[in-house]
Amino acid sequence: MTKISPAHYQQGSIDVWDYIIDQNLNYLEGCIIKYISRAGAKEGETRLDDLLKAQAYIHKAVLTEIDAIQSTGPTGSSSPVQKSDGSANCYDG
């Protein structure tokens, strides 16, 4: 195991950072992919630890997107985010 390409990012046939670059993901999106991809595989980190980290980055990405829409106006149609009970959660600012 090396620090450059640790084993917990080598679980499939493609390196996580290669996928992130190929898809032109931003920092927050890249971190989401990183934590989902390694969930439970890094020594000392549980699957839940990594999923909660991914959740935090998803939350920040959503808030960032909402801020961008509110400051520039929507560029396309968007459906409300659903709550876990299935009801819609509309963000009015």
C-alpha contacts under 8 A as a table, 3 or more apart, distances in Angstrom:
res1	aa1	res2	aa2	distance
1	M	5	S	7.20
1	M	6	P	5.27
1	M	7	A	5.76
2	T	5	S	5.55
2	T	6	P	5.18
2	T	7	A	7.73
3	K	6	P	5.47
5	S	9	Y	6.93
5	S	10	Q	7.48
6	P	9	Y	5.82
6	P	10	Q	6.90
7	A	10	Q	4.96
7	A	11	Q	7.24
8	H	11	Q	6.59
8	H	38	R	5.53
8	H	41	A	5.18
8	H	42	K	5.22
9	Y	15	D	6.44
9	Y	16	V	6.02
9	Y	34	K	7.72
9	Y	37	S	6.99
9	Y	38	R	5.83
10	Q	13	S	7.56
10	Q	14	I	7.37
10	Q	15	D	5.95
10	Q	16	V	7.51
11	Q	37	S	7.98
11	Q	38	R	7.81
12	G	15	D	7.28
14	I	18	D	6.80
14	I	19	Y	6.89
15	D	18	D	5.22
15	D	19	Y	6.54
16	V	19	Y	5.23
16	V	20	I	6.31
16	V	33	I	7.50
16	V	34	K	6.41
16	V	37	S	7.23
17	W	20	I	4.95
17	W	21	I	6.12
17	W	30	G	7.89
17	W	34	K	7.83
18	D	21	I	5.19
18	D	22	D	5.97
19	Y	22	D	5.00
19	Y	23	Q	6.11
20	I	23	Q	5.33
20	I	24	N	6.22
20	I	25	L	5.50
20	I	30	G	5.63
20	I	33	I	7.47
21	I	24	N	5.04
21	I	25	L	6.47
22	D	25	L	7.96
25	L	28	L	7.95
25	L	29	E	5.58
25	L	30	G	5.64
26	N	29	E	5.34
26	N	30	G	5.92
27	Y	30	G	5.07
27	Y	31	C	6.22
28	L	31	C	5.21
28	L	32	I	6.36
28	L	57	Y	5.85
28	L	58	I	7.44
28	L	60	K	7.62
28	L	61	A	6.14
29	E	32	I	5.06
29	E	33	I	6.38
29	E	57	Y	7.49
29	E	58	I	7.56
29	E	61	A	7.32
30	G	33	I	5.19
30	G	34	K	6.06
31	C	34	K	4.83
31	C	35	Y	6.12
31	C	54	A	7.02
31	C	57	Y	6.88
32	I	35	Y	5.43
32	I	36	I	6.14
32	I	53	K	7.81
32	I	54	A	4.71
32	I	55	Q	7.60
32	I	57	Y	5.95
32	I	58	I	6.61
33	I	36	I	5.20
33	I	37	S	5.85
33	I	54	A	7.65
34	K	37	S	5.22
34	K	38	R	6.26
35	Y	38	R	5.33
35	Y	39	A	5.74
35	Y	50	D	5.26
35	Y	51	L	6.63
35	Y	53	K	6.68
35	Y	54	A	5.48
36	I	39	A	5.19
36	I	50	D	6.71
36	I	51	L	6.27
36	I	54	A	6.35
38	R	41	A	5.27
38	R	42	K	6.58
38	R	50	D	7.36
39	A	42	K	7.35
39	A	46	T	7.10
39	A	47	R	4.58
39	A	48	L	7.41
39	A	49	D	7.70
39	A	50	D	4.99
39	A	51	L	6.37
40	G	43	E	7.90
40	G	45	E	6.15
40	G	46	T	4.69
40	G	47	R	3.59
40	G	48	L	7.30
40	G	49	D	7.77
40	G	50	D	6.75
41	A	45	E	7.41
41	A	46	T	7.62
41	A	47	R	7.37
42	K	45	E	5.51
42	K	46	T	7.61
45	E	49	D	5.96
45	E	50	D	6.96
46	T	49	D	5.04
46	T	50	D	6.57
47	R	50	D	5.33
47	R	51	L	6.17
48	L	51	L	5.00
48	L	52	L	6.00
49	D	52	L	5.30
49	D	53	K	6.31
50	D	53	K	4.99
50	D	54	A	6.20
51	L	54	A	5.01
51	L	55	Q	6.09
52	L	55	Q	4.88
52	L	56	A	6.24
53	K	56	A	5.13
53	K	57	Y	6.47
54	A	57	Y	5.15
54	A	58	I	6.14
55	Q	58	I	4.99
55	Q	59	H	6.10
56	A	59	H	5.10
56	A	60	K	6.29
57	Y	60	K	5.07
57	Y	61	A	6.06
58	I	61	A	5.01
58	I	62	V	6.12
59	H	62	V	5.18
59	H	63	L	6.25
60	K	63	L	5.09
60	K	64	T	6.02
61	A	64	T	5.03
61	A	65	E	6.14
62	V	65	E	5.09
62	V	66	I	6.16
63	L	66	I	5.03
63	L	67	D	6.12
64	T	67	D	5.12
64	T	68	A	6.22
65	E	68	A	5.06
65	E	69	I	6.21
66	I	69	I	5.13
66	I	70	Q	6.11
66	I	91	Y	7.85
67	D	70	Q	5.12
67	D	71	S	6.12
68	A	71	S	5.24
68	A	72	T	6.08
68	A	73	G	7.62
69	I	72	T	5.34
69	I	73	G	4.77
69	I	74	P	5.07
69	I	75	T	7.70
70	Q	73	G	5.43
70	Q	74	P	7.42
70	Q	93	G	7.71
74	P	77	S	7.28
80	P	88	A	5.77
80	P	89	N	5.85
80	P	90	C	5.26
80	P	91	Y	7.68
81	V	88	A	5.88
81	V	89	N	5.34
81	V	90	C	6.67
82	Q	85	D	7.76
82	Q	86	G	5.59
82	Q	87	S	5.56
82	Q	88	A	4.46
82	Q	89	N	5.61
83	K	86	G	5.33
83	K	87	S	5.45
83	K	88	A	5.98
83	K	89	N	6.12
84	S	87	S	7.46
